[in-house]
């Protein structure tokens, strides 16, 4: 597709992933072929699982994407260790955010942006921020339907925020705060009080 003639509108997830992989390898050439990445029409793609998985060089603004139809973002940014852009994604249809920002401990994960996500439909947040070593943002997430938070913030080494999660539906919280070395005693108490209240 030509950037001057048409907006790139991938029909399948594999088509979108191929374009993202090309961008990760050579942004200039890919922009010439597909147009500015923020203008891509991704509305046909409802599965964002593993979308940028392993694209270590990728750090582009995706705020122009319409993600209102996306139902899963499992491992969407897993291994995209340099990614650190604001995310204004419409996540109202998403049910799974498992491993969404997962990074290996050997990588230096850069992501540290506010997440104004609508998570009212999300049911699973397993390992969501595992290894997200720079992440330290408030998480005003609706967790009323979440059933599993296993290791959600494990090894999120910089994280030090108070949380007021509704865990009334959660059945597994094993390791959710393991190795969050920066979490203050004050915030730990606030979190414990919040969790016990729900």
ABEGO torsion letter per residue (X at the ends): XBAAABBBBBABAAAAAAAAAAAAABAAAAAAAAEBAAABBAAABABABGAABGBAABBBBAAABBAAABABABGAABGBAABBBBBABBAAABABABGAABBBAABBBABBBBBBBBAAABABABGAABGBAABBBBBBBBAAABABABGAABGBAABBBBBBBBAAABABABGAABGBAABBAAAAAAAAAAAAAX
